[in-house]
Structures are given as structure tokens and as C-alpha cells.
Amino acid sequence: MAVNRSAARRITELPEYRGAAAGQGEEWLSDCANGLLTTSKGVGGPREWLRAGNLQHMTYVVQGLSGG
């Protein structure tokens, strides 16, 4: 769980990270990164990470196409 939180934290610290308000994928990453190290709740596995990545990508594309 600490490895996943660390990975999420590294992603959310990148200049390209758009912030938790940018979409559901970003919100999930932020929640994961800032979760307690004493619990695995919210850390997710491959399925959740793939979902968050897909949501981030789709949000980015739609916002780009709409000029937002």
C-alpha cells in the first residue's frame, strides 16, 4: 500500500498533473496519494489504476477537443 501511495504522490507532484478538480481520475489519484499509510483503503489494484488512467486520458482529450 505504501508503494501505491508513493506512486500516486509522485504523479500528483508532476507539473503536468491538473489537480483533483480536473476529473474523477485525478481526484482518485489525489485521494490515493493523500491517504493514510496505515490503511489500504483507496489504494486500489491494477483495475483501479487502469480505470483512473483511462479517466484521466478521456477527460484530457474531451477538454482539449472542447477548448477547455
N, C-alpha and C positions, 0 to 999 in steps of 0.2 A: 504494500500500500504506500509506503514512503517513496518508492521508486516512481510510482504513477503520479503521486502528488508533486514530486520534484520535476518530472517531465512536464506536467501541466503548468507548473510555475515558470519553467524556462520558456514555454510557449507564450504565456501571458506577459512575460517581460520583454519579448521581442518588439522592436519598433513597429513592425507590421501588424501586431495584434490590435484589433479595432475596439477592444473594450467589451465588457459584459453586456452592455446595452445594444450591441450591434446585431445580436441574434441569439437563437437558442443554443447553437454550438459554442459560441463564445461565452455565453452565460454558464453552460455546463463546465467548460474548462476553468473558468474563474472560480466556480464553486468547488471544483476538484482541487485546484491549486491552493485554495484558502481553507480547506477542510482540516479538521483535527487529525493529527498524526496518530492518535490513539484509537481511531475507528476507521474501518474500511468503507463505511457508508459514503456513497458518492464517488468512489474511486473508479469503479467500473472495470470492465474487462475489455477484450478485443471488440466485442459487439458495440459497447457504449462508445469506445474511442472512434470506431469507424463511423458510427452514427453522428457523433459530434463533428468529425472531419467533413462528412458529407453535408451536414447542415451549414457549416462554415462556408464551404465552397459554393453551395447553391445560393446562400444569402449574398455572398460577394458578387456572383455572376448576375443575379437579379438586380441588385443595387447598381451594378455597373451598366446594365442594359437600360435601366430606367433613369440613369443620370444621377442617382442618389448617392 
